[in-house]
Amino acid sequence: MRHRKSGRQLGRNTHHRRALFRSLVTSLLEHERIETTEAKAKEVRILADRIITLGKRGDLHARRRALAYVRTREVVGKVFSDLAGRFAERPGGYTRLIKTRRRIGDAARMVVIELVARAAPPKDSAGAESSKKGSKAPAAAPAQDTASVKA
């Protein structure tokens, strides 16, 4: 019986499951948005929230605890500098799950897990506007006369 045992086993042994969760948390914090199965995402959400909370604490012990779990120093630096500031006023719930599709091979429910206060993706000024309106791309700037411009 599994009474009072928390967490999903996901058909893996302990070491494999821990490595899987560490990789998923690192990827989520690095890219701020990943797609995975619903069961994995629900477990990763708990762990990612804990790491962001450590980032909000900001002391040396919290940084060392985060470094023990997250795989890269760059991601831990991002958590303590960027994400901690973004979520400073938020008391919890730093991630959201968006159900997307069923995976073709085994019909597993797929979800996108992302940070709630995601940084805006860089916009391509010509491509973003033309795709929204369905119009042609803006005309190119007039060509300069090379004879009049000499270096």
N, C-alpha and C positions, 0 to 999 in steps of 0.2 A: 504494500500500500504506500501511496505517496502523500500521506497526510502531512501538512505543514512543511512541504518542501517547495521552495520557490524556484522559479526559473525554468526555462524550457531546455530539454536535452538535445533536441534537433537531430537525434540519431547519431551522435558523435560521442567519443570519449572526452574526458575532462580536458586533456591537453589540447586536443584539436578544437574543441569548442572555445576555449580561452583564446587560442591563437586567432580563430575566426573573428571573435568579438573585438579583439585588439586591432586587427586589420580594418574591420568595418568602422570602428570608432575613429581611427586615424584618418581613414579616407573621408568620412563625413566631416570631420573638423577641418580637413585640408581643402576639400572641394565645396563644402557647405551644402551639398545636395548629391545623394546617391540613390540608385534604384536597387532594391533587393526584395526578398520575399517578406510577407507580412509578419511572420513569426520572428524572423531575424530582426526586422526593423523594430518590433516592439521591445525586444531585449536590448538592442543597441541604443534605443531612446533613453533607457534608464542609465546606461553607462555614460553616454555622452553628456547627459545632464549633470552627472556627478563631476565629470572632468571640468565642465564650464563653471560649476560652483567652486571647484578648487581654484580656477583662474580668478574668480571674483575675490576669493580670500587674499590671494596675491603674496603670501609669505613664503619663506624658503621651504618650509616643510610641505606646503601644498604643491610647490613646484616640483619637489623631489617625488612626491606621490604621483603626480601627473607623468613625470618622466619614467616612472616605473611601469606605467601602463601604456602610454602612447608611444608609438614606435620611432618617431623622429623628433629631434630637438626643434626643428623649424616649426612644426605644428604646435608644440608646447609654447614656443615663443609667441605664435599667433594667438593662442588661447589666452595667454596672460597679458598681451598688449592690446590686441584688437577686440577679441570677443568679450573679454571682461568689461571693457568700456561700453560696448554695445548693449550688454545685458545688465548693466549696473543697477538700473531701476526695476528690473523684472525679477520677481521673487521665485520663479521657477518656470518650467514648461518652455524650454528653449527650442524644442523641435516640433515639427508637425509631420503627420503621415498623410499622404495623398494617394488613394487607391487608383491604380492605373489600368491594369489589364490582367489577363490570365496568361501564364507562360505556356508556350506551345507544347513543349515536351511532356510536361506532367500536370498541366493545368493548375499550377500553384498560383496563389494570389500574389501579384506583384504590387509594390507600393514605392513611391518616392518619399524618402525621408529627407527633410531639409531643415535648416535652421530658420526660426521664425523671422528674425531680423536679418535677412540675407542682404549682403552688399549687392547693389544694383549691377547687373552684368554690363560690361562695356558695350555701348551701342555703336554700330557702324552707321555713320550719319547718312550716307547715301542709300545703303541697303535697307535699313530699318524703315525709313519713311516711304520708300518706293514700294516695299512689299505691303505696307499697311494700306496705302491708298490705291494700289493697283496701277499707278501711273508710271510713266517712264522715269528713269533716273534723271536728276537735274543735269542741265547742259554743262559741259566742261568749260573751264575758264578759257578765255581767248588765248591763243598761242602768242607768245611774244616774238617779235621780230629779232632774230639772232644777229642780224647785221647791225642793228642799233644798240644792242647790248654787247659790249666788249669787256672782257675781264682784264 
